[in-house]
Amino acid sequence: MRRSLLFIPGNRPNMIQNGEVLPADALIFDLEDSVPAGDKDAARDLVAGALRALDFGSRECVVRINDLDTKEAKTDLDAMVRAGIHTIMVPKVRGAETIRSIASLLSDAEGAHGRQEGSTALIALLETAWGIENAMEVALASARVTGLALGGEDLSADLGCPRTKEGWEIFYSRARLVMAAKAAGIDALDTPFTDVHDFEGCERDALFARGLGFTGKLCISPFHLKAIHQAFAPSQEEIDRAAEVVRAMREGEKAGKGAVSLRGKMIDLPVVRQAERVLALAKAAGLLDDKELDHDPR
């Protein structure tokens, strides 16, 4: 579940340790933009040590490495794989070649450190016009790619337009990224809302993103986590409908059917998968438990 993915600067030990208790679905330890050039080596060592020593529970641990064109990138990858990282976020992805290069380096690092090849996932961060236009080829470049994420600030700079709270300047980019991610069957992760003091604005932005089809949202402040979770929580009507779909399919499977009719409409596997996602969101938000799903009010 990736409703919320919180950036934590890799050179801030207190913030990294706080990740053990923060209610984010994923923690992104940042070795790139939030770390000054002189702190890169120390930040890498600090994050690697934290991955080994701290207990982040069920939270997915992600590291945003430095740009592949920098001297730090390969060292970042090797150190994070050795430390047991779940997922690498790749910044400034322009096309499939970026992903293939990272995937090859990961295979080498996994082999060197005794990890199963392919065990490290990738999130591709699209933050340039090239990246957005190549979103589909990026999504399909490697089986490691489990999500596309949008970097709205850098993208706006690349487009030469002001970044606004309303976000219409990145509307096309959002829609294009979602379309590519959905076609590839991976997560679509929206850009952070950057006003850390505007809770309502963050919730509106997250609701808009969810309405476009995003599955989650990047976040730069713990104060935004509640707003994001509220925005991605399904309504009671959505939960009831999803539970009804899942129960109907269960009954159909018992009868040996691959598709069933519910209220005059055919229910097949894609519909069931969407219903299961709604129920997973409901469980994550504390709105549903397994006993409720098993109970049929009819």
ROLO-392079 format. One record per residue (C-alpha): residue number from 1; residue in three letters; y, z, x. Coordinates in steps of 0.5 Angstrom, whole numbers, always signed. Layout:
N
<pos NUM | code ALA | y Y | z Z | x X>;
...
end
This chain:
298
<pos 1 | code MET | y +0 | z +0 | x +0>;
<pos 2 | code ARG | y +7 | z -2 | x +3>;
<pos 3 | code ARG | y +12 | z +0 | x -2>;
<pos 4 | code SER | y +16 | z +3 | x +4>;
<pos 5 | code LEU | y +17 | z +1 | x +11>;
<pos 6 | code LEU | y +21 | z +6 | x +15>;
<pos 7 | code PHE | y +24 | z +4 | x +22>;
<pos 8 | code ILE | y +24 | z +10 | x +27>;
<pos 9 | code PRO | y +28 | z +9 | x +33>;
<pos 10 | code GLY | y +23 | z +9 | x +39>;
<pos 11 | code ASN | y +27 | z +13 | x +43>;
<pos 12 | code ARG | y +28 | z +19 | x +39>;
<pos 13 | code PRO | y +23 | z +24 | x +39>;
<pos 14 | code ASN | y +25 | z +29 | x +34>;
<pos 15 | code MET | y +25 | z +23 | x +29>;
<pos 16 | code ILE | y +18 | z +20 | x +31>;
<pos 17 | code GLN | y +15 | z +27 | x +30>;
<pos 18 | code ASN | y +19 | z +28 | x +23>;
<pos 19 | code GLY | y +14 | z +22 | x +21>;
<pos 20 | code GLU | y +9 | z +26 | x +20>;
<pos 21 | code VAL | y +12 | z +29 | x +14>;
<pos 22 | code LEU | y +16 | z +23 | x +11>;
<pos 23 | code PRO | y +14 | z +20 | x +5>;
<pos 24 | code ALA | y +14 | z +13 | x +7>;
<pos 25 | code ASP | y +8 | z +8 | x +6>;
<pos 26 | code ALA | y +9 | z +6 | x +13>;
<pos 27 | code LEU | y +13 | z +8 | x +20>;
<pos 28 | code ILE | y +16 | z +2 | x +24>;
<pos 29 | code PHE | y +17 | z +5 | x +31>;
<pos 30 | code ASP | y +22 | z +1 | x +34>;
<pos 31 | code LEU | y +22 | z -2 | x +41>;
<pos 32 | code GLU | y +27 | z -7 | x +40>;
<pos 33 | code ASP | y +34 | z -7 | x +37>;
<pos 34 | code SER | y +35 | z +1 | x +36>;
<pos 35 | code VAL | y +33 | z +2 | x +43>;
<pos 36 | code PRO | y +38 | z +1 | x +49>;
<pos 37 | code ALA | y +36 | z -4 | x +55>;
<pos 38 | code GLY | y +36 | z +2 | x +59>;
<pos 39 | code ASP | y +31 | z +6 | x +55>;
<pos 40 | code LYS | y +26 | z +1 | x +54>;
<pos 41 | code ASP | y +21 | z +4 | x +58>;
<pos 42 | code ALA | y +22 | z +11 | x +56>;
<pos 43 | code ALA | y +22 | z +9 | x +49>;
<pos 44 | code ARG | y +15 | z +5 | x +50>;
<pos 45 | code ASP | y +12 | z +11 | x +53>;
<pos 46 | code LEU | y +14 | z +16 | x +48>;
<pos 47 | code VAL | y +12 | z +12 | x +42>;
<pos 48 | code ALA | y +5 | z +11 | x +46>;
<pos 49 | code GLY | y +4 | z +18 | x +47>;
<pos 50 | code ALA | y +6 | z +20 | x +40>;
<pos 51 | code LEU | y +1 | z +15 | x +37>;
<pos 52 | code ARG | y -4 | z +19 | x +41>;
<pos 53 | code ALA | y -2 | z +26 | x +40>;
<pos 54 | code LEU | y +1 | z +26 | x +33>;
<pos 55 | code ASP | y -2 | z +26 | x +26>;
<pos 56 | code PHE | y +1 | z +21 | x +21>;
<pos 57 | code GLY | y -4 | z +22 | x +16>;
<pos 58 | code SER | y -5 | z +16 | x +12>;
<pos 59 | code ARG | y +1 | z +12 | x +14>;
<pos 60 | code GLU | y +1 | z +6 | x +17>;
<pos 61 | code CYS | y +3 | z +6 | x +24>;
<pos 62 | code VAL | y +7 | z -1 | x +26>;
<pos 63 | code VAL | y +11 | z -2 | x +32>;
<pos 64 | code ARG | y +17 | z -7 | x +33>;
<pos 65 | code ILE | y +16 | z -10 | x +40>;
<pos 66 | code ASN | y +21 | z -14 | x +43>;
<pos 67 | code ASP | y +23 | z -21 | x +43>;
<pos 68 | code LEU | y +17 | z -25 | x +46>;
<pos 69 | code ASP | y +22 | z -29 | x +50>;
<pos 70 | code THR | y +24 | z -22 | x +54>;
<pos 71 | code LYS | y +20 | z -19 | x +59>;
<pos 72 | code GLU | y +18 | z -13 | x +55>;
<pos 73 | code ALA | y +14 | z -16 | x +50>;
<pos 74 | code LYS | y +8 | z -17 | x +54>;
<pos 75 | code THR | y +8 | z -10 | x +56>;
<pos 76 | code ASP | y +10 | z -7 | x +49>;
<pos 77 | code LEU | y +4 | z -10 | x +46>;
<pos 78 | code ASP | y -1 | z -8 | x +52>;
<pos 79 | code ALA | y +1 | z -1 | x +51>;
<pos 80 | code MET | y +1 | z -1 | x +44>;
<pos 81 | code VAL | y -6 | z -3 | x +43>;
<pos 82 | code ARG | y -8 | z +2 | x +48>;
<pos 83 | code ALA | y -5 | z +7 | x +44>;
<pos 84 | code GLY | y -9 | z +5 | x +38>;
<pos 85 | code ILE | y -3 | z +2 | x +34>;
<pos 86 | code HIS | y -5 | z -1 | x +27>;
<pos 87 | code THR | y +0 | z -7 | x +26>;
<pos 88 | code ILE | y +5 | z -10 | x +31>;
<pos 89 | code MET | y +12 | z -13 | x +28>;
<pos 90 | code VAL | y +14 | z -19 | x +31>;
<pos 91 | code PRO | y +21 | z -20 | x +31>;
<pos 92 | code LYS | y +25 | z -27 | x +31>;
<pos 93 | code VAL | y +19 | z -31 | x +29>;
<pos 94 | code ARG | y +21 | z -38 | x +29>;
<pos 95 | code GLY | y +15 | z -42 | x +27>;
<pos 96 | code ALA | y +7 | z -41 | x +28>;
<pos 97 | code GLU | y +7 | z -42 | x +35>;
<pos 98 | code THR | y +11 | z -35 | x +36>;
<pos 99 | code ILE | y +5 | z -32 | x +32>;
<pos 100 | code ARG | y -1 | z -36 | x +36>;
<pos 101 | code SER | y +2 | z -33 | x +42>;
<pos 102 | code ILE | y +2 | z -26 | x +40>;
<pos 103 | code ALA | y -5 | z -27 | x +37>;
<pos 104 | code SER | y -7 | z -29 | x +44>;
<pos 105 | code LEU | y -4 | z -24 | x +48>;
<pos 106 | code LEU | y -7 | z -19 | x +43>;
<pos 107 | code SER | y -14 | z -21 | x +44>;
<pos 108 | code ASP | y -13 | z -20 | x +51>;
<pos 109 | code ALA | y -10 | z -13 | x +50>;
<pos 110 | code GLU | y -16 | z -11 | x +45>;
<pos 111 | code GLY | y -21 | z -14 | x +50>;
<pos 112 | code ALA | y -18 | z -10 | x +56>;
<pos 113 | code HIS | y -18 | z -4 | x +52>;
<pos 114 | code GLY | y -24 | z -4 | x +48>;
<pos 115 | code ARG | y -22 | z -5 | x +42>;
<pos 116 | code GLN | y -25 | z -10 | x +37>;
<pos 117 | code GLU | y -22 | z -17 | x +37>;
<pos 118 | code GLY | y -17 | z -18 | x +31>;
<pos 119 | code SER | y -17 | z -11 | x +29>;
<pos 120 | code THR | y -9 | z -11 | x +30>;
<pos 121 | code ALA | y -5 | z -14 | x +25>;
<pos 122 | code LEU | y +1 | z -17 | x +25>;
<pos 123 | code ILE | y +8 | z -17 | x +21>;
<pos 124 | code ALA | y +12 | z -23 | x +22>;
<pos 125 | code LEU | y +20 | z -22 | x +22>;
<pos 126 | code LEU | y +24 | z -28 | x +19>;
<pos 127 | code GLU | y +31 | z -27 | x +21>;
<pos 128 | code THR | y +33 | z -34 | x +23>;
<pos 129 | code ALA | y +34 | z -41 | x +19>;
<pos 130 | code TRP | y +28 | z -43 | x +23>;
<pos 131 | code GLY | y +24 | z -38 | x +21>;
<pos 132 | code ILE | y +25 | z -38 | x +14>;
<pos 133 | code GLU | y +24 | z -46 | x +13>;
<pos 134 | code ASN | y +18 | z -45 | x +17>;
<pos 135 | code ALA | y +15 | z -39 | x +13>;
<pos 136 | code MET | y +9 | z -42 | x +10>;
<pos 137 | code GLU | y +6 | z -44 | x +17>;
<pos 138 | code VAL | y +8 | z -37 | x +20>;
<pos 139 | code ALA | y +4 | z -34 | x +14>;
<pos 140 | code LEU | y -2 | z -39 | x +16>;
<pos 141 | code ALA | y -2 | z -38 | x +23>;
<pos 142 | code SER | y -7 | z -33 | x +24>;
<pos 143 | code ALA | y -11 | z -29 | x +20>;
<pos 144 | code ARG | y -8 | z -23 | x +23>;
<pos 145 | code VAL | y -2 | z -24 | x +19>;
<pos 146 | code THR | y -2 | z -19 | x +13>;
<pos 147 | code GLY | y +6 | z -19 | x +12>;
<pos 148 | code LEU | y +12 | z -23 | x +12>;
<pos 149 | code ALA | y +19 | z -19 | x +13>;
<pos 150 | code LEU | y +26 | z -21 | x +12>;
<pos 151 | code GLY | y +31 | z -19 | x +17>;
<pos 152 | code GLY | y +37 | z -20 | x +12>;
<pos 153 | code GLU | y +43 | z -18 | x +17>;
<pos 154 | code ASP | y +41 | z -23 | x +23>;
<pos 155 | code LEU | y +39 | z -28 | x +18>;
<pos 156 | code SER | y +46 | z -28 | x +15>;
<pos 157 | code ALA | y +49 | z -28 | x +22>;
<pos 158 | code ASP | y +45 | z -34 | x +24>;
<pos 159 | code LEU | y +47 | z -37 | x +17>;
<pos 160 | code GLY | y +55 | z -36 | x +19>;
<pos 161 | code CYS | y +56 | z -32 | x +12>;
<pos 162 | code PRO | y +58 | z -25 | x +11>;
<pos 163 | code ARG | y +53 | z -20 | x +9>;
<pos 164 | code THR | y +54 | z -17 | x +2>;
<pos 165 | code LYS | y +51 | z -12 | x -2>;
<pos 166 | code GLU | y +50 | z -17 | x -8>;
<pos 167 | code GLY | y +45 | z -21 | x -3>;
<pos 168 | code TRP | y +47 | z -28 | x -6>;
<pos 169 | code GLU | y +48 | z -31 | x +1>;
<pos 170 | code ILE | y +40 | z -29 | x +2>;
<pos 171 | code PHE | y +37 | z -31 | x -5>;
<pos 172 | code TYR | y +34 | z -37 | x -3>;
<pos 173 | code SER | y +31 | z -34 | x +4>;
<pos 174 | code ARG | y +28 | z -29 | x -1>;
<pos 175 | code ALA | y +25 | z -33 | x -5>;
<pos 176 | code ARG | y +22 | z -38 | x +0>;
<pos 177 | code LEU | y +19 | z -32 | x +4>;
<pos 178 | code VAL | y +16 | z -29 | x -3>;
<pos 179 | code MET | y +13 | z -36 | x -4>;
<pos 180 | code ALA | y +10 | z -37 | x +2>;
<pos 181 | code ALA | y +7 | z -30 | x +2>;
<pos 182 | code LYS | y +4 | z -30 | x -5>;
<pos 183 | code ALA | y +1 | z -37 | x -3>;
<pos 184 | code ALA | y -2 | z -34 | x +3>;
<pos 185 | code GLY | y -4 | z -28 | x +0>;
<pos 186 | code ILE | y +0 | z -23 | x +4>;
<pos 187 | code ASP | y +5 | z -18 | x +3>;
<pos 188 | code ALA | y +12 | z -20 | x +2>;
<pos 189 | code LEU | y +17 | z -15 | x +5>;
<pos 190 | code ASP | y +24 | z -15 | x +3>;
<pos 191 | code THR | y +30 | z -13 | x +8>;
<pos 192 | code PRO | y +33 | z -6 | x +9>;
<pos 193 | code PHE | y +39 | z -4 | x +4>;
<pos 194 | code THR | y +44 | z -2 | x +10>;
<pos 195 | code ASP | y +49 | z +3 | x +6>;
<pos 196 | code VAL | y +45 | z +9 | x +8>;
<pos 197 | code HIS | y +49 | z +13 | x +3>;
<pos 198 | code ASP | y +49 | z +9 | x -3>;
<pos 199 | code PHE | y +42 | z +11 | x -7>;
<pos 200 | code GLU | y +44 | z +7 | x -13>;
<pos 201 | code GLY | y +45 | z +1 | x -10>;
<pos 202 | code CYS | y +39 | z +1 | x -6>;
<pos 203 | code GLU | y +35 | z +2 | x -12>;
<pos 204 | code ARG | y +38 | z -4 | x -15>;
<pos 205 | code ASP | y +37 | z -8 | x -9>;
<pos 206 | code ALA | y +30 | z -6 | x -9>;
<pos 207 | code LEU | y +29 | z -7 | x -17>;
<pos 208 | code PHE | y +32 | z -14 | x -15>;
<pos 209 | code ALA | y +27 | z -15 | x -10>;
<pos 210 | code ARG | y +21 | z -13 | x -14>;
<pos 211 | code GLY | y +23 | z -18 | x -19>;
<pos 212 | code LEU | y +23 | z -23 | x -14>;
<pos 213 | code GLY | y +16 | z -22 | x -13>;
<pos 214 | code PHE | y +17 | z -17 | x -6>;
<pos 215 | code THR | y +11 | z -12 | x -5>;
<pos 216 | code GLY | y +15 | z -7 | x -1>;
<pos 217 | code LYS | y +22 | z -6 | x +2>;
<pos 218 | code LEU | y +24 | z -5 | x +9>;
<pos 219 | code CYS | y +28 | z +2 | x +10>;
<pos 220 | code ILE | y +33 | z +5 | x +15>;
<pos 221 | code SER | y +34 | z +11 | x +12>;
<pos 222 | code PRO | y +29 | z +17 | x +10>;
<pos 223 | code PHE | y +34 | z +18 | x +4>;
<pos 224 | code HIS | y +32 | z +11 | x +1>;
<pos 225 | code LEU | y +25 | z +12 | x +0>;
<pos 226 | code LYS | y +25 | z +16 | x -6>;
<pos 227 | code ALA | y +30 | z +10 | x -9>;
<pos 228 | code ILE | y +25 | z +5 | x -6>;
<pos 229 | code HIS | y +19 | z +8 | x -9>;
<pos 230 | code GLN | y +22 | z +9 | x -16>;
<pos 231 | code ALA | y +24 | z +1 | x -16>;
<pos 232 | code PHE | y +17 | z -1 | x -15>;
<pos 233 | code ALA | y +14 | z +4 | x -19>;
<pos 234 | code PRO | y +11 | z +1 | x -26>;
<pos 235 | code SER | y +13 | z +2 | x -33>;
<pos 236 | code GLN | y +8 | z +6 | x -37>;
<pos 237 | code GLU | y +8 | z -1 | x -41>;
<pos 238 | code GLU | y +5 | z -4 | x -35>;
<pos 239 | code ILE | y +0 | z +1 | x -33>;
<pos 240 | code ASP | y -3 | z +1 | x -40>;
<pos 241 | code ARG | y -3 | z -6 | x -40>;
<pos 242 | code ALA | y -6 | z -6 | x -33>;
<pos 243 | code ALA | y -11 | z -1 | x -35>;
<pos 244 | code GLU | y -13 | z -5 | x -41>;
<pos 245 | code VAL | y -15 | z -11 | x -37>;
<pos 246 | code VAL | y -19 | z -7 | x -32>;
<pos 247 | code ARG | y -23 | z -4 | x -37>;
<pos 248 | code ALA | y -24 | z -11 | x -41>;
<pos 249 | code MET | y -26 | z -14 | x -34>;
<pos 250 | code ARG | y -31 | z -8 | x -33>;
<pos 251 | code GLU | y -34 | z -9 | x -40>;
<pos 252 | code GLY | y -35 | z -17 | x -38>;
<pos 253 | code GLU | y -38 | z -16 | x -32>;
<pos 254 | code LYS | y -43 | z -11 | x -35>;
<pos 255 | code ALA | y -45 | z -17 | x -40>;
<pos 256 | code GLY | y -45 | z -22 | x -34>;
<pos 257 | code LYS | y -39 | z -25 | x -35>;
<pos 258 | code GLY | y -34 | z -28 | x -30>;
<pos 259 | code ALA | y -28 | z -28 | x -35>;
<pos 260 | code VAL | y -26 | z -25 | x -41>;
<pos 261 | code SER | y -22 | z -25 | x -47>;
<pos 262 | code LEU | y -17 | z -20 | x -49>;
<pos 263 | code ARG | y -12 | z -20 | x -55>;
<pos 264 | code GLY | y -13 | z -28 | x -55>;
<pos 265 | code LYS | y -12 | z -29 | x -48>;
<pos 266 | code MET | y -17 | z -31 | x -42>;
<pos 267 | code ILE | y -17 | z -25 | x -37>;
<pos 268 | code ASP | y -20 | z -28 | x -30>;
<pos 269 | code LEU | y -20 | z -25 | x -23>;
<pos 270 | code PRO | y -13 | z -27 | x -21>;
<pos 271 | code VAL | y -10 | z -23 | x -27>;
<pos 272 | code VAL | y -15 | z -17 | x -25>;
<pos 273 | code ARG | y -12 | z -17 | x -18>;
<pos 274 | code GLN | y -5 | z -16 | x -21>;
<pos 275 | code ALA | y -7 | z -11 | x -26>;
<pos 276 | code GLU | y -11 | z -7 | x -20>;
<pos 277 | code ARG | y -4 | z -8 | x -16>;
<pos 278 | code VAL | y +0 | z -5 | x -22>;
<pos 279 | code LEU | y -5 | z +1 | x -22>;
<pos 280 | code ALA | y -5 | z +2 | x -15>;
<pos 281 | code LEU | y +3 | z +3 | x -15>;
<pos 282 | code ALA | y +2 | z +8 | x -21>;
<pos 283 | code LYS | y -3 | z +12 | x -17>;
<pos 284 | code ALA | y +2 | z +12 | x -11>;
<pos 285 | code ALA | y +7 | z +14 | x -15>;
<pos 286 | code GLY | y +3 | z +20 | x -18>;
<pos 287 | code LEU | y +3 | z +16 | x -25>;
<pos 288 | code LEU | y -4 | z +15 | x -26>;
<pos 289 | code ASP | y -11 | z +18 | x -24>;
<pos 290 | code ASP | y -18 | z +16 | x -24>;
<pos 291 | code LYS | y -20 | z +20 | x -30>;
<pos 292 | code GLU | y -14 | z +17 | x -34>;
<pos 293 | code LEU | y -16 | z +10 | x -32>;
<pos 294 | code ASP | y -24 | z +11 | x -35>;
<pos 295 | code HIS | y -21 | z +14 | x -41>;
<pos 296 | code ASP | y -20 | z +9 | x -47>;
<pos 297 | code PRO | y -15 | z +11 | x -52>;
<pos 298 | code ARG | y -18 | z +6 | x -57>;
end
